[in-house]
Amino acid sequence: MKLKDLPGSLLLRATNWLGDAVMTTPALATLRLAVPGTRIVLLARPIVADLFRGHPDVDEVLVYERPGRHDGALGRLRLAGELRRRRFDAALLFQNAFDAALLAFLAGIPERAGYATDGRWMLLTHPVRVNPDILGFHEVEYYLLLVEALGIPRPAAPSLRLFVEEGEREAMAARLAAFGIERGKPILAINPGATYGSAKRWFPDRFAAVADALSEEWGAAAVVVGSAAERPLAGDIVAAMRHAPVNLAGRTTIREMMALLSLSSFLVTNDSGPMHIAAAFGVPLVAVFGPTDWRRTSPWAANAKVVRAGVDCSPCRLRTCDRGHECMLGVTAEMVIDAARSLLPNGTAPGA
């Protein structure tokens, strides 16, 4: 299959994690440019579907309702029937799972392309072999190489692409104003969570020390972001800070979090979905890395710094640590503060 010659409609299966989905956007933009006449329909789990609402490189977003009506074997058959009725000409699978290929096969989509992972090569009409070299690339490159294998050359300078409407930004600005953050005031966003596992999370007292130091130095308002599950973590940061931040952890939708990060002047974060979202909006950021591989999932941005301790067991890629969190303990608040300062010209406040 040469996607550049594809007419009609294309089903694009999104990845399941926010950060991974953001890292597919350069490949998505490359695809959109190559097949301007093709209708691109994105199939995604609810949290990722929200990320792509109104995205100009996608014509339509379908929601894979898991949990919900597409759960279990019967739910998958129901979804396959819904897709079959759409009569897609081809499917491109960014998601590597067997389930993605099985759905496309059951939906009767004649052309099915994706990486030959998870034992699914027999379900693909155009499997793309994964070799050790590909697995060593950054994930942005990994998805670009998939599209390139289907006859679409990569762009010279691929970049992340996310979009929020001006009305969403205005609504968030008004909400922040209600908390006393005036328009134009620098916003220092703090993201202490990480969905993958506790091993990825830096320590609340160190986030608090960084937030206090940088907000004082820059005259910025600190805002803590995160999911509902991360409220206790955010609460620990609030309790440890000298200057009370605005705590929005668990109090925003995905779209609202995107709007907030697009308005932010700086982000301090773990390796996480919000890290990649901020990078897509061009927000300067410092990211603390421990067990995950900075070579594959570091923020795809020039105005970002990765801080890591470099212990011998990192990256282990484990969700929980059995060695006393050495890689995270080795990252001090001073290291993160220095990295943040290094991103600013002449020590000026972000946004100044």
N, C-alpha and C positions, 0 to 999 in steps of 0.2 A: 504493500500500500504506500503510495506517495501522497501524503496529505495535502501537498500544495496543489494537487489536481482534483481534490475532493469537491464534489458538488453537494447540494442538498443539506443534510443535517448531521451533526456530530454530537454524540454523547460523550462528555468529558467527566470521568469519575474522579472527584476530588479526594485528597488525603483526609484523614480523620482528625488530625491535630492542627490547631490554629497556626503554630509556627511553621509546620511543614507546608500548610496551604499557602502561607505568605511566600514561602520560598519557591513555590511553583509559578508565581506571577510573572517572572521574566519569560518562562517558557510559554505561558498563556498569551502574553503580549506578542511573542514571536509567532505563535500559531494564528492569532487574530490577524496580524499583518499579512501572513502568507495566504490565508483563505478568507478574504473579505466577504465573499458571497455565500459562505457556508453559515448556516445557523448553528451556533455553539450553545449547547444546553448542558449546564453543570449539574451533576448529581452529587449531593453532599449531605452529610449529617447536619442536624439543626444548627449547631454552634458554628460550623464552617459555612453553612448556607448564609447565615447572617453577615458573615465577613464579605461575601460577594454580592450582596444586595446592591443593585444600581451600578455594578462594575461595568465599565464600557467595553471590556473585552469579552463579556458574556451576554448572550441574548436572552437567556432565561435560566432561572435556578429552580431545580426540583429538589425537594427535601426527602432524604432517605430517613424515614421516621423510625429510628431506633434510638432509645426505647419508643414503643408505640406500635402502630398498625403494621409495620414491616418487620417486627420481631419474629424470630423463629423460622422454621421451614415454611410454614404457611404464609408468613409475612413476606418472605423472600419470593415465593411464587406469586403472591399478589403484586409485588413491585415489578417482577419480571413481566407479568401480564400488562401492567400499566405502560411499561417501556415498549413492549411489543406493539401495542396499539399506536405508538408514536412513529413507528416505522423509520427508525434511524438508519442512515446509510453506513455509519461507522461508529466505533467507540474507541476512545483513547483513554487508557487507564493510568492516571498518575498514582493511584493507590496500588500498592504492591501485593495486596492480599488475594488469596484464592477466591474469596467471596466476590470480589470485583469482576473477575473473569467469568465466574459462574453466572452471575446476573446477566452480563452481556450475552453470554451463550444462550441462556434460557430465554432471553428477550428476542432471540432470533436476529440479532444485529449481524449482518453479513461480514463486515470487516472489523476485526478486533485486534488492537495493538497495545502493547505494554511490555514492561520488563518481564523476562521469563523467570519469575521468582515464585516461591511458595508452591512449587509443584504444579503450576497452572499452564505450562507451555502448550499442552495439548488443547486447551480451550481457546488459545489465541491463534488467529490466522496470520498474524505478523508479530511473533515473539522477538524481543530484542534481548540478546544475550548479555548477562551481567558478568563482567570479569573483574579480577582484583583491582585493576587500575581504576575502573569506574567507581568502585566502592571507596576509593581513596579521595575522590573529589568532594568539594563542598556540595551540599545538597542543591543549591541553585544550579550548579553545573550538572549535577546528576539528572535533573529534569530537563535541562536544555539539551543534554546529550540524547535523551530519549526522543525529543522532537527532531533533532538533527538526524537521527538514525532513520527517520521517516521522510527524509528528503527536504527538510527545511533548514537552511543554514542559520547558524546562531548569529545574533547581533554583535556588533563590535564592542558595545558597552552595555551589557544587560543590567537592568535596574528593577528593583521591586516596585509594584504598582498597586496601591490601594486608594480608595476614594470615599470621602464622606460629603454629604450635601451641606451647603452653607447653612441651611436651616438647622441641621443637627449640631453644627458648631455654635450657632447662635443660642440654641437651647441650652447647650452645656455651659456656655459663657454666662448665661443668665443664672443658671444653677450655681455656678461658682461664685457669682456676685452675691447671691443670697447667703453664702458662707463668709462673705467679707473679702473675697478675692476680686479686686477691681480689675477691669479690663486693662490690659497692657502690663500688669504686674508679672514678673517672671514666675513661672510655675515649675517647681521641682517635683517630678513624679517619682514615687518610690513603689517598686513592684517586688514584694518579698516572697511571692509564691512561685510554684513550679508544679505543674500538674503531673509530670512524669513520676516524681517520687521525692521523699523527704531528703535524700542525699544531695539533691540539687539546690537545696535551700540554704542560703547564707543565714547568719544569726540575727535575730531581731535587735539585740542591743547594738550590733555593729551598723545595721541599717539606720538605727536611731542616731548614732554618733555622726554618721555621714550626713544625714538629713539636717541635723542641728548645725553642723559646721558649714555646710554649703548654703543653707538658707540664710544664715547670718551673714556670710561673706558676700553673697549675691543679692541680698535683699529680696529673696524669693519666698513664695508661699509653698509649703510642702503639702503634697496631696498623696495619700496612700491609695493604691489601686489593688484590685484582686477579686477573686471569686467569693461566693458565699462561704465555701469551705475554708477560705483563708482569713475569715474575720478574726478568729482568735489570734492568729499570727500578726495581723494588722494591729489588733488591740495591744499586743505586747510591745510593738514599736511605739504606739501612741503613749503608752504608760512610761516608756523609757526616755521620751524626748523632753527637753527643757521647754521647747516651743510647740504647743499643741498643733498638729497638722490637721488638715481636713481628711477624714477617714471615709473613703467611698468604696472600700472593699466590700463586695457583695451587694452593692447598691447601684450598680450600673448594668445595663444590657451590654452585649458585645458592641452594638452600634454606638452606644453612649461612651463606652470605654475608648473606642476608636476616635470619637470626637474629642474626648479629653486628652488623649495622647497627641492628637494633631495640634492641640492648643498648647501643649507643654513645651517648655524651654529646654528641659534636660530630663533624662531618666536614669535612675540607678536601679539595677535589676539583676535577677538571676537569669540563666538561660531559660527562656520561656516564650510563649506565644506573644505576650505584650512586648517583649524585647524586639521581635521581628516586626510587629505592627508599628512600633515607634520608628524603627529603621526605615520602613517603607514611607513614612511621613517626613523623613529627613531630620528627625529629632536627634540631637547629640546625646550619646549615652555611654555609660560604663556598665559592663556586664561581668558579673562574677561567675566564673566557670570552675567546676570541680570534677565530678565524675563523667560529665559528657565531653564529647570530642570537639574542642574549639575549632579544629581544622575543618569540620563538616557542618557545624551549626552556628558558627559565630555570626554576629550581625553583618549583613551584606551592605556595608556602608563605610564611607571614608571617615565620617565623623563619629566613629565608635571605637572604644577601647575595651579589650578583654583583659581582665585581671585574674590571674591564677597563681597558685603556689608552686606548681610543677613538682609535686611529690611523685615517687616512682610508681605508684599504683594508679595514677591518673593519666588518661581516662579509663575508668573501669566499666563505665556504662551501666552500673548497677543502680537500682531504684533506692535501695537502702544500703547503709554502710556498716561493715563489720570491723572497721579499723579505726574507729574513734573520730571519723570525719576529718582526717588529717588534711585533705586537700582544701576543705573549707576553713578549718582553723588556721591554716597558713596564710589566708588572705586577711589582712588587717584593715581596719577603718582608714588608717593613714594611707595605705596603698591605693584604696579606692578614691580618696579625696585627692591625692596627687594625680591620679589618672584623669579625674574630672577637670582639674585645673589645667592639665596639659592640652585639653581640647579647646580651651578658650584663648583667643588672641589677646595677648597683653593683660591677662587676668581680668578681662571685662566680664560683667554679668551676662548670662545667656539671654539672648534676645536684645541685648543692648546695641 
